[in-house]
Amino acid sequence: MIALRRNRPGTRVSDLWAWEEEDIGNMQGPFAVQEYIQELIRCDPSNIKKIIELPKEVDASVWQYEHLRQFILELNILMVQLQGVCTGTTCPKMKATEDWIYLCASHKSPQECSAIDYMIHTLDHATSMLQNNKNFNSRISIPPSSVKYLVSVVRRLYRLFTHTYFNHRDVFMSFEHEMHLCARFTEFALRFDMMPAKLFSIPPKAYAIEE
């Protein structure tokens, strides 16, 4: 008898997604990798290495692509946490430290935006890029020529973490304690060599997971 992996109407919160972890090799369909990643996160979001580890059954580019889609979903939750805290008044320019001001590339020509607008524009632009059928027309195969766009998305998304860490430390720490998203993102970018080490400005102790 095959167990149905679904939450039925009326299921108690404590019983949601209460099925056993499934082997990626047994999962089928165009959304199998996405579902597997989300299942790993639900099981234990602090098990970073297991979540990021590339299964032998999955193409590396597809694995990276699906992780980026997931990062965007969760970063949108961070944007909600920043509402009323990061505003056009508190953060009129997008920056991490005083050393860098980032220009928003979501306009005809790059220009300054408030930090919250920059971050929302970045998420919208990244979503649009990853859903562009010209470059990503399949969830099971990524053309080699499209991999460069993944690297570009990674570098831009990291700026959302740096702004939050250096300017809204309490929000960052609270969010990270629950989601472990910066830890997972950093491990992902390092594991797949998607950013130079010198660009990682958030100290590891800020997202270290307590044993």
Order of alpha helices (4+ residues) and beta strands (2+ residues): alpha-alpha-alpha-alpha-alpha-alpha-alpha
